[in-house]
Amino acid sequence: MIDHRRLGRELDLFASDPLSGAGLPLWLPAGAAARHAVEEYLRELERRAGYQHVHTPPLGRRELFALSGHLGYFAGDMFPPMRLGADDEFVLRPALCPHHALVYRARGRSYRELPLRVAELGGMYRAERSGVLGGLSRVRAISLNDAHNFCTLEQAGAEVAEILGLIRAAHAALGVRVAGFRLSLRGPGEKYVGDEEQWRRAEELLRAALAGIDHTEAPGEAAFYGPKIDIQVRDAAGRESTLSTIQLDFDKPERFDLSYVDAGGARRRPVMVHRSLVGSMERLFAYLIEEHAGAFPAWYAPVQVVVLPLDDRQADPAAGFARDCVRAGLRAEVDGAGSLGARIREAARRRIPYVAVVGPREAAEGRVSLRQRDGRLLDPLPVPAALDLVTAAARPPLE
């Protein structure tokens, strides 16, 4: 069975160390390269959709999380406060939404600014028990693709529909196969904030957004502040988990006294839509490693092309083609050690999308011979044509 932990070791994507601690993986250069490519794609996808990106700190004063409700409803999943003084306690955040509420209220807002879409790929922390931790799928330090859309109640339905479209685009680009949609609702005996009318309106909006989409309802799976749409995937072992989510929240705007001025000059309360297109980078890559068996699409493969000179006499033209690739924005390297067959097999083991071979004839004619990851060989191409071909294949699918 494919296991992302084994593949992560074999492909040098990530590692763990007892000195770092359980649930705190180390992203190695290959894994970090793939992750950075995905992060850049997501930021650009969001930018084109009208999101504004921010940076906020991964911890805050204890009072921030008391105000947000996390200490009252979520304390069991949080790390203990760090006391710096008698009245000075800080907490590693379990979510980004409290800080994004502070971003919204940093100044007065007008209805003309709404919807205001605040995005961040930020760190948060969960005090997971050591027995449930594993690889990248369950960790304590989480890098979340997150955003909070502040809008009027009348805009909320359109916001949710647009977010679903962005999620579909991101899933298609990354090669994510959706296992199902789930409407997560309140359950008996659980602790929730907000009043009955707020929950009813939020559930109606999300049901309307899922009209025509096959989905299940899951009582008891809502966030403590509101219902949500969860988009599920299955790993290689058939275990289901949530990758993407959309949540409606009437509670945080009340708690943080968020407002905007409407067309008539009256002060109104916005709706807060929490959303993540692909969840955390850790859980996303645990899924992608298994889904693609380590053979990522070319645009986020750690190394996109490896250049193999036949022998030392082709070292200079091979290095020149690799430099051209790097200047074109590709992740490229040269491998000149060992027999050509062994180097081709090593490139296949590493799931590198393109192998460029430079022999005496190619060097003399200014060409390279490309071999694709599936073993197909292309006729020798002039260097500019080979560069164009690989660059086009490795371009993130944003257009």
C-alpha positions as CSV (number, residue, x, y, z in Angstrom):
1,M,0.0,0.0,0.0
2,I,1.2,3.5,-0.8
3,D,2.2,5.4,2.4
4,H,3.2,9.0,2.3
5,R,5.5,8.5,5.2
6,R,7.6,5.9,3.4
7,L,7.6,7.9,0.1
8,G,8.5,11.0,2.0
9,R,11.6,9.3,3.3
10,E,12.5,7.7,-0.1
11,L,12.1,11.0,-2.0
12,D,13.7,13.2,0.7
13,L,10.5,15.3,1.0
14,F,10.3,15.5,4.8
15,A,11.8,14.0,7.9
16,S,11.2,13.9,11.6
17,D,13.6,14.0,14.5
18,P,13.0,13.4,18.2
19,L,14.8,16.6,19.1
20,S,12.3,18.5,17.0
21,G,9.4,16.6,18.6
22,A,6.5,14.5,17.5
23,G,4.1,16.2,15.1
24,L,6.7,18.7,14.0
25,P,8.0,17.5,10.6
26,L,11.0,19.0,8.9
27,W,10.5,19.9,5.3
28,L,13.6,19.0,3.3
29,P,14.7,20.9,0.2
30,A,12.8,18.7,-2.2
31,G,9.5,18.9,-0.2
32,A,10.0,22.6,0.4
33,A,10.4,23.2,-3.3
34,A,7.1,21.4,-4.1
35,R,5.4,23.2,-1.3
36,H,6.7,26.6,-2.3
37,A,5.4,26.1,-5.9
38,V,1.9,25.2,-4.5
39,E,1.9,28.2,-2.2
40,E,2.9,30.5,-5.0
41,Y,0.1,29.1,-7.2
42,L,-2.5,29.5,-4.4
43,R,-1.5,33.1,-3.7
44,E,-1.8,34.0,-7.3
45,L,-5.1,32.2,-7.7
46,E,-6.4,34.2,-4.7
47,R,-4.9,37.5,-5.9
48,R,-6.7,37.1,-9.2
49,A,-10.0,36.5,-7.2
50,G,-9.7,39.7,-5.3
51,Y,-8.0,38.5,-2.1
52,Q,-5.6,40.7,-0.1
53,H,-2.8,38.9,1.6
54,V,-1.6,39.7,5.1
55,H,0.9,38.4,7.7
56,T,-0.2,38.0,11.3
57,P,1.7,36.5,14.3
58,P,1.3,32.9,15.3
59,L,0.6,33.7,18.9
60,G,-1.4,36.3,20.8
61,R,-2.4,37.5,24.2
62,R,-4.6,35.1,26.2
63,E,-7.4,37.8,26.1
64,L,-7.6,37.5,22.3
65,F,-8.6,33.9,22.4
66,A,-10.9,34.4,25.4
67,L,-12.7,37.1,23.3
68,S,-12.8,34.8,20.2
69,G,-14.3,31.9,22.2
70,H,-11.5,29.5,21.6
71,L,-10.5,29.3,25.2
72,G,-14.0,28.6,26.2
73,Y,-14.9,26.1,23.5
74,F,-11.5,24.8,22.2
75,A,-9.1,24.9,25.1
76,G,-8.5,21.1,25.1
77,D,-6.9,21.4,21.7
78,M,-4.7,24.4,22.6
79,F,-1.2,24.5,24.0
80,P,-1.0,25.9,27.6
81,P,-0.5,29.7,27.9
82,M,3.0,31.0,28.3
83,R,3.3,33.3,31.3
84,L,5.7,36.2,30.9
85,G,4.4,38.2,33.8
86,A,1.6,38.4,36.3
87,D,-0.8,39.8,33.8
88,D,1.1,38.9,30.6
89,E,0.1,35.5,29.1
90,F,0.5,34.5,25.5
91,V,-1.0,31.6,23.6
92,L,0.0,29.8,20.4
93,R,-3.0,30.3,18.2
94,P,-5.2,27.4,17.3
95,A,-6.8,29.3,14.3
96,L,-6.1,32.4,12.3
97,C,-9.6,34.0,12.5
98,P,-9.0,36.1,15.6
99,H,-6.1,37.9,14.0
100,H,-8.1,38.4,10.8
101,A,-10.9,40.0,12.8
102,L,-8.2,42.4,14.1
103,V,-7.1,43.1,10.6
104,Y,-10.7,44.0,9.6
105,R,-11.2,46.3,12.6
106,A,-7.8,48.0,12.1
107,R,-9.9,50.9,10.6
108,G,-13.4,51.8,9.8
109,R,-15.1,50.0,6.9
110,S,-17.6,51.1,4.3
111,Y,-20.1,48.9,2.5
112,R,-18.2,49.9,-0.7
113,E,-15.3,47.7,0.5
114,L,-17.3,44.6,0.9
115,P,-16.8,41.8,0.3
116,L,-13.3,42.2,1.9
117,R,-11.3,39.0,1.3
118,V,-8.4,38.7,3.7
119,A,-6.0,35.7,3.0
120,E,-2.9,34.3,4.6
121,L,-0.9,31.1,4.6
122,G,-0.2,31.2,8.3
123,G,0.9,29.1,11.2
124,M,-1.3,27.7,13.9
125,Y,-0.9,25.0,16.6
126,R,-2.9,22.2,18.0
127,A,-2.0,20.2,21.1
128,E,-2.6,16.8,19.5
129,R,-2.0,13.7,21.6
130,S,1.2,11.8,20.5
131,G,-0.8,8.7,19.8
132,V,-2.8,10.3,16.9
133,L,0.2,12.0,15.2
134,G,1.5,10.5,12.0
135,G,3.7,11.9,9.1
136,L,2.2,15.0,7.6
137,S,-1.5,14.0,8.0
138,R,-1.7,14.8,11.7
139,V,0.7,17.4,13.1
140,R,1.0,20.0,15.9
141,A,2.4,22.8,13.8
142,I,0.0,23.6,11.0
143,S,0.5,25.9,7.9
144,L,-3.0,26.7,6.8
145,N,-4.1,28.1,3.5
146,D,-6.8,30.3,5.1
147,A,-9.0,33.3,4.3
148,H,-11.8,35.2,5.9
149,N,-14.3,37.0,3.7
150,F,-16.2,39.8,5.3
151,C,-19.4,40.6,3.5
152,T,-23.0,41.6,3.9
153,L,-25.7,39.0,4.6
154,E,-27.0,39.6,1.0
155,Q,-23.5,38.9,-0.4
156,A,-22.9,35.7,1.6
157,G,-24.5,33.3,-0.9
158,A,-22.5,34.6,-3.8
159,E,-19.3,34.5,-1.8
160,V,-19.8,30.8,-0.9
161,A,-20.6,30.0,-4.6
162,E,-17.4,31.8,-5.8
163,I,-15.3,30.0,-3.1
164,L,-16.6,26.6,-4.4
165,G,-15.5,27.6,-7.8
166,L,-12.0,28.5,-6.6
167,I,-11.8,25.2,-4.7
168,R,-12.7,23.3,-7.9
169,A,-9.9,25.2,-9.8
170,A,-7.3,24.4,-7.1
171,H,-8.3,20.8,-6.9
172,A,-8.1,20.4,-10.7
173,A,-4.6,22.0,-10.8
174,L,-3.3,19.9,-8.0
175,G,-4.8,16.6,-9.0
176,V,-7.2,16.2,-6.1
177,R,-10.0,13.7,-6.4
178,V,-13.0,14.7,-4.2
179,A,-14.6,11.8,-2.3
180,G,-17.7,13.8,-1.3
181,F,-19.3,17.0,0.1
182,R,-20.5,17.2,3.6
183,L,-22.8,19.8,5.3
184,S,-21.6,19.8,8.9
185,L,-24.2,20.8,11.4
186,R,-24.8,21.1,15.1
187,G,-25.2,18.0,17.2
188,P,-26.9,17.3,20.5
189,G,-24.8,17.7,23.6
190,E,-22.1,19.8,22.0
191,K,-21.1,23.4,22.9
192,Y,-21.9,26.1,20.4
193,V,-22.0,29.8,20.4
194,G,-24.6,32.1,18.7
195,D,-28.4,32.1,18.8
196,E,-30.9,29.9,17.0
197,E,-31.7,32.4,14.3
198,Q,-28.1,32.9,13.4
199,W,-27.6,29.1,13.0
200,R,-30.8,28.8,11.0
201,R,-29.7,31.5,8.5
202,A,-26.2,30.1,8.2
203,E,-27.5,26.5,7.5
204,E,-30.0,27.9,4.9
205,L,-27.2,29.7,3.1
206,L,-25.0,26.7,2.9
207,R,-27.8,24.3,1.9
208,A,-28.6,26.7,-1.0
209,A,-24.9,26.8,-2.1
210,L,-25.0,22.9,-2.2
211,A,-28.2,22.8,-4.3
212,G,-27.5,20.4,-7.2
213,I,-24.4,19.0,-5.5
214,D,-24.7,15.5,-4.0
215,H,-23.8,15.7,-0.3
216,T,-24.4,14.3,3.1
217,E,-25.4,16.0,6.3
218,A,-23.3,15.4,9.4
219,P,-24.8,16.5,12.7
220,G,-22.2,17.2,15.4
221,E,-19.4,18.1,12.9
222,A,-20.0,21.9,12.8
223,A,-17.5,24.3,14.1
224,F,-18.4,25.7,17.5
225,Y,-19.3,29.1,15.9
226,G,-21.2,27.9,12.8
227,P,-22.1,25.3,10.2
228,K,-19.7,24.4,7.4
229,I,-19.3,22.8,4.0
230,D,-16.5,20.2,4.2
231,I,-15.0,18.7,1.1
232,Q,-13.7,15.2,1.7
233,V,-10.9,13.1,0.2
234,R,-9.7,9.6,0.9
235,D,-6.1,8.5,1.4
236,A,-4.6,5.3,0.1
237,A,-5.9,3.3,3.0
238,G,-9.5,4.5,2.3
239,R,-9.6,6.8,5.3
240,E,-11.7,9.9,4.8
241,S,-10.7,13.4,5.9
242,T,-11.5,17.0,5.3
243,L,-9.3,18.9,2.8
244,S,-11.2,22.1,2.0
245,T,-13.9,23.9,4.0
246,I,-16.3,26.9,4.0
247,Q,-17.8,28.1,7.2
248,L,-20.3,30.8,8.0
249,D,-19.8,32.8,11.2
250,F,-22.2,35.3,12.7
251,D,-20.5,35.0,16.1
252,K,-17.0,36.5,15.6
253,P,-18.3,39.8,14.2
254,E,-20.4,40.1,17.3
255,R,-17.6,39.2,19.7
256,F,-15.1,41.6,18.0
257,D,-17.7,44.3,17.4
258,L,-17.0,44.4,13.7
259,S,-19.0,46.8,11.6
260,Y,-19.3,48.7,8.3
261,V,-21.3,51.8,7.4
262,D,-24.1,51.1,4.9
263,A,-25.4,53.3,2.1
264,G,-27.6,55.1,4.5
265,G,-24.9,55.9,7.0
266,A,-26.1,53.2,9.5
267,R,-23.6,50.9,11.3
268,R,-24.1,47.3,10.3
269,R,-22.6,43.9,11.2
270,P,-20.8,41.9,8.5
271,V,-20.9,38.2,8.0
272,M,-17.6,36.4,8.3
273,V,-17.0,33.5,5.9
274,H,-14.1,31.2,6.9
275,R,-12.6,29.3,3.9
276,S,-9.7,27.1,3.0
277,L,-9.2,26.1,-0.6
278,V,-6.9,23.2,0.2
279,G,-6.5,23.0,4.0
280,S,-3.1,22.8,5.6
281,M,0.1,22.3,3.6
282,E,0.8,19.3,5.8
283,R,-2.4,17.4,5.2
284,L,-2.5,18.5,1.6
285,F,0.9,17.0,0.8
286,A,0.2,13.8,2.8
287,Y,-2.7,13.4,0.4
288,L,-0.8,14.5,-2.8
289,I,2.2,12.3,-2.1
290,E,-0.1,9.2,-2.0
291,E,-2.5,10.3,-4.7
292,H,0.4,10.8,-7.2
293,A,2.7,8.1,-5.7
294,G,5.3,10.9,-5.5
295,A,5.1,11.7,-9.2
296,F,3.7,15.2,-8.8
297,P,2.5,17.2,-11.8
298,A,5.4,18.9,-13.5
299,W,4.5,22.3,-12.3
300,Y,5.2,21.5,-8.6
301,A,7.7,18.6,-9.0
302,P,10.7,19.3,-6.7
303,V,13.1,19.0,-9.7
304,Q,11.4,19.5,-13.1
305,V,14.4,18.6,-15.3
306,V,17.7,16.8,-14.7
307,V,20.4,17.2,-17.4
308,L,22.7,14.2,-18.1
309,P,25.9,14.7,-20.0
310,L,26.9,11.4,-21.7
311,D,30.5,12.0,-20.3
312,D,32.7,14.7,-19.1
313,R,33.2,16.1,-22.6
314,Q,29.6,17.3,-22.6
315,A,29.7,18.8,-19.1
316,D,29.8,22.4,-20.3
317,P,26.8,22.3,-22.7
318,A,24.9,20.3,-20.1
319,A,25.6,22.9,-17.5
320,G,24.6,25.6,-19.9
321,F,21.2,24.0,-20.6
322,A,20.6,23.7,-16.9
323,R,21.4,27.4,-16.4
324,D,19.0,28.3,-19.2
325,C,16.3,26.2,-17.4
326,V,16.9,28.0,-14.1
327,R,16.8,31.4,-15.8
328,A,13.5,30.4,-17.3
329,G,12.1,29.7,-13.8
330,L,12.5,25.9,-13.8
331,R,13.9,23.8,-11.1
332,A,16.8,22.0,-12.8
333,E,20.0,20.3,-11.9
334,V,22.9,18.4,-13.6
335,D,23.8,14.8,-12.8
336,G,27.1,13.7,-14.2
337,A,28.2,10.9,-11.9
338,G,27.9,7.2,-12.9
339,S,26.7,5.4,-16.0
340,L,24.0,7.0,-18.2
341,G,21.7,4.1,-17.5
342,A,22.1,4.4,-13.8
343,R,21.4,8.1,-13.9
344,I,18.3,7.6,-15.9
345,R,17.1,5.0,-13.4
346,E,17.8,7.4,-10.6
347,A,15.8,10.2,-12.3
348,A,12.9,7.7,-12.6
349,R,13.2,6.8,-9.0
350,R,13.0,10.4,-8.0
351,R,9.9,10.9,-10.3
352,I,11.6,13.8,-12.2
353,P,9.3,14.8,-15.1
354,Y,12.0,15.4,-17.7
355,V,15.5,14.0,-18.4
356,A,17.6,16.0,-20.8
357,V,20.5,13.9,-22.3
358,V,23.4,15.7,-24.0
359,G,25.7,13.4,-26.0
360,P,28.5,14.3,-28.5
361,R,26.0,14.8,-31.4
362,E,23.6,16.9,-29.3
363,A,26.5,19.0,-28.0
364,A,27.8,19.6,-31.6
365,E,24.4,20.6,-32.9
366,G,23.2,22.6,-30.0
367,R,20.4,20.1,-29.2
368,V,19.2,18.0,-26.3
369,S,17.3,14.7,-26.2
370,L,14.4,14.7,-23.8
371,R,13.0,11.7,-22.0
372,Q,9.6,12.1,-20.3
373,R,8.8,10.5,-16.9
374,D,6.6,7.9,-18.6
375,G,9.6,6.7,-20.6
376,R,8.7,8.3,-23.9
377,L,11.7,9.6,-25.9
378,L,11.4,12.8,-28.0
379,D,13.5,13.5,-31.0
380,P,16.5,15.7,-30.3
381,L,15.4,19.3,-30.2
382,P,17.3,22.6,-30.5
383,V,18.0,24.0,-27.0
384,P,15.5,26.9,-27.4
385,A,12.7,24.5,-28.5
386,A,13.5,22.0,-25.7
387,L,13.4,24.8,-23.2
388,D,10.1,26.1,-24.5
389,L,8.6,22.6,-24.3
390,V,9.6,22.0,-20.7
391,T,8.7,25.5,-19.6
392,A,5.2,25.1,-21.1
393,A,4.7,21.7,-19.5
394,A,5.8,23.0,-16.1
395,R,3.8,26.2,-16.1
396,P,1.2,26.5,-13.2
397,P,-2.3,26.1,-14.7
398,L,-3.6,29.6,-13.9
399,E,-4.7,30.8,-17.4
